[in-house]
Amino acid sequence: MAATALRMGVVGGSIAGCAMAIAGLRAGADVTVYERSNGELQDRGLGIVIPPALHQELVSARYLDASMETAPVGARVWVTRKPDGRTAHEFGRQPSAVVPCNWGMLWRSLRSRAGDVRYHRGLPVTSVEREPSGGALIRTAAGVESYDIVVGADGHQSVTRELLAPGLRPTPAGYVVWRGTVSPSAFAGRPEQLELLRGAWVTVAFPRGHGVFYLIPTAPKRAGGAGGERLLAYAIYGYPPAPAAGRRQEDVATYVRTLADEHFPVEWADVVARGEHLSLMCHPVADIQVPRAADPPFLLAGDAAAITRPHTASGAVKALQDALCLERVLRDSTSTDEALRRYADERTAAGAHLVELGRRLGRAQVERTPEWHTMGPADVDTWSRAVLDGATSYLFGGLGVEVRE
């Protein structure tokens, strides 16, 4: 299908929005993006990981710049604290290739590839509506525009999702995730931990929770314009202190350090305690799945379509895969309606898979954790297979199961 006559509006200009804009652009559509924030999105410095095969596909398809710096590793290391002391006990290693990225650098690469689209910054979409003629309307403070396709890439509180699935709300998991990045000074006196992270991402397991640690590239302005320096990125899952509401940012940092001191091996607690936090946030873990990811002329992408518990490391991954799917169906279908129906079939199923997997991983790694200190490498593999229960995840690529990328 030739998309050259299509007008496509994208609600949201973050990673999902920029990726979907590239998809529409590459399929020949005339694309406009509406981003509510007036700030510099590239300043967000949190870490994300993507599968190596997906990264290669995105570079080959020119969604990403080949020069964008990443920090690929090939293994996952499981660590816990010895029950009779505070030192680390490594109880498992698994082949698990991932490509860690800096969120801001990934966004900047996508944004540069979407350079030919109209990108409205600081212009929130107040509503999306159906036209009697079958088209779609996007309403902002600047007026109303008509489109053939509207992509909802507007995240957790999507106005586009509200149109397609009124009243649908996230289901809370009951625990939270603390996400942060720490300066290289964190590794002062801990060269062994830094060397381990150069080849692996590390899971620090403790009762009713765990922390995930990996290195990401430093944004150029943080490294004084030089590449090659690394930040420590982490995500720590567990139950918050009461009350969690209204906790100030400095209190969040204090609690993360307290939690690490109580549950982590001293080597890893020391890394968290020493490092200067360059970014830090805490948010409740929840998930949501729409009944259908598209209903012509609307479709949903990224978190607007499905929010999965972040154990799956699939937030950005899913958004990027959504974009690749949209480009393909726009090129291969005979009509816009057919393209969006095909998109809905494929991406609704993918979202449901990830939501269910996230729930299983959450139960196993937070809600009902095993006695980590009693486990060895064979136990980790057996436990992982039981948790997956036939499902697929690129995070468990060394178990001999099909890896969905």
N, C-alpha and C positions, 0 to 999 in steps of 0.2 A: 504494500500500500504506500503510495506517495503521500508523505505527511507535509509536503511543502505548503499546503493551503491551511493547515491547522494552526489555530491560535491556542497556546497552552499557558495557563496561569499556574504558578507554583506558590503555594502558601507556606512560607518558611524558607529561610536562606542559609540554614546551617548545613551540616554534612549531607543529610538526606535531601534537602532542597537543592543544593548545588549539584549533587549527583543526578537527580531527576532532571534538572535543567540541562545537563550535558546530554542525557539520554534523548530528551526531546530535540535538542539542537542537532545531534548526530542523525536523528531520524528525519530531519528536515523541517521541524515545526518552528514557528515563531514563538519565542518563549519570554515570559515576563515573570520575575521573582519578586515576592513581597516578603521582606524581613522586618519583623517588628522592632528588633534591637537597633539602636543607633550607635552602639559601641563597636569596638574592634574585636570581632569574634576570634581572630587568630591569636589573641592574647590568652585564650584559655589553654592552659598547659597540661591538662590531665593526660594520662596514658590510655591507649587502647591497643588491642592486638587484633590482627587479621590473619587468615590462613595464607601460607606462602603461595599456593596456587591462585588464590583470588587476587593477591597483590600483583602477581605476574600478569594475570589476565587484564587487570585494570591499567597497568602500564602499557601492555601491548595494544589495548583498545584506546589508549590516549585519554583515559579518564584521569590518570595521575602522571605527574612528571617523573621520568626515570631518575632524575637527580634528587628527588625528595629523600632525605636521609631517614633510615630506619635502623633498628637494632635487632636483627634476626637472631634467634636462638633455636636450638634443636632438641631440648630435653626439658622435662619437668622433674623437679626434686621435691620430695616430701620430707618435712622436718617437724619434729615436735620437741618438747622439753622432757628431759629425763625425769622420771617420777621421784628419784632420790636426790635431785639437785636442780641446778638451773641451766646446765649446759645443753647443747643441741644433740639430738639423736636423729640421724638421717635414717629413715625407714623405708624409702623407696625412690627409685628413679625410673622414669618412663620416657621413651621417645615421644616427643610432642613438639613438633616444629611450629613456631608462631613468628609473626613479624610485628613486633611492638613499634608503635608510632606515637609521635606527639600529636595530640588532638589538633592543636592550632596549626601545625605544619601540614597536616592532612587536609584541613579545611582550606588553607591557603592554596594548596596544590589544586584542589577541586575548583576553587573559586577562579583561579587563573585559567583553567580549561573551559570555564563557563563565561569567558570574557565577552562573548558576543551577545549575551542575553541582556535584557533590561533588568537591572537589579536595583530595586527600591529599598533603601535602608531607612529604618526609622518610620516605617509606614505599616502599622498593624492592620490586619484584615479583621473587620468587625463582624462580617458574616459572609457566607457563601450561599447562593440560592439557585434553584432551577428556573430556567426560562421555559415558558410554554412551548417554545419552538424546539426544545430539546437541548439547548445549550446551557451554559452555566454563567452565573454572575459572581464577581468578586467585588465586595463593597468595602471601601476604606474611607478615611476622612477626606481623601482627595476626590472621591466620586465613585462611580460604578463602571466596571469594565466587563465586557462579554467575551467568553472563551468557548472553544469547542471541547477542551479538556481542562479540568482543574485538578491539580495534584495537591493533596493534603500532606504536607511534610512538616507539619506544625507541632510535632512533639506530643508530650504527655497531655496537655490541655487543648487538644486539637478542636478548632471550630468546625473543621471539615468532617471529623469523625462524628461530632454531635449531629450533623445533618444526616449522615448515613446510619448511625446507630444511636438514636436519641437516648439519653439517660445511662448509657454504658459507662461504668466507673471501674477504676482499678481495684483488684482484690489484694489487700495487704497481706504480707507474709508474716508480720509480727516482729520482725527484726530489722536492723538497719545496716547500711554499709557506709563506712568512712573511706573516702577516696582522697588521695593526696599525692603531691610530688615533693621530693626532698632534695636539697642541694647536694652536690658531690661531697661536701664536707661531712656528710653523714658517715662516710667510710673511713674517717680519720682513725687510725688504730685498728681497723677491721679489714685488712687487705684480703683475707680469705673469703669473706662474704662478697666483696666486689668481684673477685676473680670467679667465684661460682656463678654470679649473675651475668658474667660475660658470655656464658655458654648455655644458661638455663634460666627458666623462670621458677620461682620457689614458692611452695605452699607451706606456710607455717600453721600447723594444726593444733587446736586446743579444744577442750570440752565446750560444746555448744558454740563453735565458731571456728574461723580460720582467717589467715591473712595471705594475700597473694602479692608477691614482689617481683618486679622486673625493671630493667633499664629502658629508658627512652631517650631519643636524641634531645639535646638542648636547643631550644629556639635560638636563632642567630643572635638576637639582641641580648639574650641572657649570657651567651658565650662570648660576647664582645665581637661578634661577627665571624668567629671561627667555628668550624664544624668539628665533630668528633667527640665532644664532651657529652657526658651522660648524666641524666637525672634518675633518681630512684622514684619509681611510681608504685603505689600500693593501693590495694582495696582490702579492707578488713571488715569481715562480717561478724555480727554478734548482736547481743541485746543491749540496748542503751541503758544508762543509769536513769533513775526516776527522780524528778520529772525531766523528760528530754525537751519538752517544748520551751522555747524561749532561751535556750542555752546559747550564750555568746560564742563567737568564733574562737576566742582565746580559751574558753572552757572546753570546746570541742577538742582543740589541740592537747590540752591538759589531760582530758579523759583518754584520748588515744594513747598517749604515753603511759598513763596509768594502766590501761588494759594490757599494753605490751609488756609492761614490767611485771604484771601479775601472771601472764600466761605464756609469754614467749621465752625461748631460750635467751640467755643473757646476751649472746652475740647479736641477735636480731632486735631485742629490746633496746640495746645500746645504739643500734643504727637509727631506730625511730626516735630515740631520746636526743641524740646528738644533732641530728640534721635540722637545718633551717627549712621550715615548711614554706614552699613557694606558692602552693595552692592547697586548699583543704576544704572539703565539704562533707556533710553528713545528710543522708536522706533515707527515708523508709524504703524498704524493698517491697515491691508490688508487681503484679502482672495484669495484663489485659489482652483480650483477643476479640477482634471484631468478627461478626458472622461472615462478612464478605469484604475482601480488601478493595473491591471496586464495584460501583454501580453507575454505569455510564450516565452522564459524562464525568463522573468523579472517580478518583482512585486515591488510596491512602498508601503512604510509604513510611518506612522507618518506625519510630515509636508511635506515630499516629495510627498505624495499622495493628501493631502488636508490641506490647511492652513485655519483655521477658526478664526474669530475674537475672541479674548481671553475672551469675555464675557461668552462664553459657558464653560469655565474652562475645556477644553477637549483636549488640546495639548498632554499631557502625557497620558491621559485616552485613547484617540484614538489609540496611539501607542501601548499601552499595550493590548487593545482589538484586534488590528491587529495581534499581536503575538499569542494570544490565538486562533484566527481564523486560522492562518497559521498552527499551530500545529494540529488542528482538521482536516483540509482538507488534510494535508499530510498523516495523519493516516487513513482517511476514504475513500480516493479516489483510483481508480485503476491505475492511471497514474499521472505523474507530470503535464501534460497539463490539465487534468481534475481538479486537485487540484487547479491550478492557476486560471482556469476559475471560479471555485466556489468561490475562494477568491475574484476575481474581482467583481463578482455579489454582494457579501455581503458587501464588504468594500467600493466599489464605492457608493452604496446607503447610507451607514452610513456617509460617508464624505459629500455627497450632503445634507443630513439632517442637519448636523452640520453647514455647510456653510450658508445655508438659515436661520437657527435659529440664528446664530451669526449676520447676517444682521438685522434681526428683533429686536434683543436685542440692537444692536447699534443704530438703529433709535429711539427706545423708551427710551434709557438711556443716549444718548448723542446728537443725531441730533435733536430730537423733544421731549424734556423732558416735562413732565406735570408740573403743579404747585404743586411741592412736598409738600409745607407747608400747602396746603389745604386738603391733603389726610389723611385718617384714615385707620385702619386695613382692613375694608371691601373694601375700595377703592383700597388698594394695591392688594388684592386678585382678584378683578374684572379687574384691570389693567393688572395683571400678566396673567390671562387667555386670555385676548385680545391679549397680546403680543405673547403668545405661539401659539394662533390660531390653536389649535389642535395638535401642535407639542409636543414632549416630551423632558424633561430635568431633570436630577437628582437634579439640583439646585432648582427645584420647586416641590419637592416631597410631599409637604403638601397640594397640591391643588386637590387631588383625581383623578389625571390623571395617565395614564400608565407611569411608569418611565423607561426609557431605560438606562440600565447599561451594 
